Every structure is written in C-alpha cells, then in structure tokens.
Amino acid sequence: MTVLTTERLILRDWTDDPADLARIYDIYSRSEITRWLGMAPGLPLTDPAQAAERLRLWRDRHAADRGRYGTWAIEVRDSGLVAGTVLLKPLPGRDETRRTSDIEAGWHLHPDSRGHGYATEAARAVVAREFAAGTPEIYAVVSPGNEPSMAVCRRLGMAHVGQRTDWYGGELLETFVLAAPDT
C-alpha cells in the first residue's frame, strides 16, 4: 500500500514479496548499515529467512497505529528500485518497553542508493505529514559518528540539541529536533 508519494519516490509498505524480502535482507545484513543502529536486537541479519521476521516485527510494532506511524520502503519511481527504509514512530523510552510522546523520523539507505537525496526527500514527506497531524516537533536520533545521517538532519532543517540518553535503553545518541512550522 502506498503511504505517500513525492516527485521521485513512492513511500509504501514493505511486503512479503520475494523481491522486498531480498532487499530487506540485503540492507539489514550489511554491517555498514547496522553498525549505526545501536543496540537493535537481531541485527545484522545473517540468514535471508530473517527478512520475513524483520517484516513481521515492523508490522507488529505498528499494527495499532492505523498507518500514522510505520517502517516503510522508499521506492524510486523511475526504476522501481527500493532505495531503503524511512520510518516515523514514537521513540521508545529508556526501558524500551514503553513509547514516549517524542516522535522520531529515521532512514536507512542501501549503499547503492546513497548520494541521490532520497533519504532527505522521504523524510521531508513523512515529517510534513506528521506536522499536518498536529505533532509539534519531530526528532531524529543518530549514532555518534554517523556523519551522513547527521547531514540529512541538517538538510531537513533540524537543530542539533546535543547528545541525549532519553531513548533506546539509554543509548547515547546525537539528537536533532525540528519544530512544526507556524501556521
């Protein structure tokens, strides 16, 4: 199901289609991606069958959200290539069992899709939609040293507010925030 579209991208649900599962595995089995995902359990993927488990985890996480939050595929309109993932969700607290009221935008791109502005374009779309829903500010949290993701935050106009340990089990993360535009 298509969630949003932009000039160049289709943001849609990941599916259990073999091509989607193969791309999930290709993205989340790469240490150059998963090393920035901190204490994420089950990563990197080590067996292609784990892609279906990852998809199930995402679906379960967002089942009650009625499409407002999710972990979505970023598909390039012209080629049909899935460039990566964009996500929008409540940040998990220090105990990781409860959602906070802080909303996170995030992205994970396959190395073959970096440098084209896809992360910025996809994140800008989900952030705009969330602001339209009334959320006053949106966060991005980035592992220290992940300069490409921090650059996306800056391109989105997010302000760096330092390192914080409020979420993801107390992991130290570079924190960026963007306030909703005045209407």
CORMOVEN-V730701 format. One line per field, one symbol per residue. psi: psi as a letter, one per 30 degrees, with the letter a starting at -180 (. if undefined). burial: + if it has 16 or more other C-alpha atoms within 10 Angstrom, else -. A space follows every 50 residues. Layout:
psi = ???
burial = ???
This chain:
psi = kkellaeflkjlkklgkeeeeeeeeeegfkffefffgbgjkgklkfkfff eeeeeeeeeeegegfhfelljlkjkkeeffkjfbkklklkkkaefgfkkl fkkkklkjkkffglgfgeeeeeeeeeeeeeeffgkflklkkkkkfieeee eeeeffgkkkgaklgflhggkjkkkkkkkkkk.
burial = ---++---+++++++----++-+++-++++--++-++-----+++--+-+ ++-++--++--+------++++++++----++++++++++++++----+- -+++++++++-------++++++++++--++---+-+++++++-----++ -+++-+-+-+--+--+++---+++++++-+---
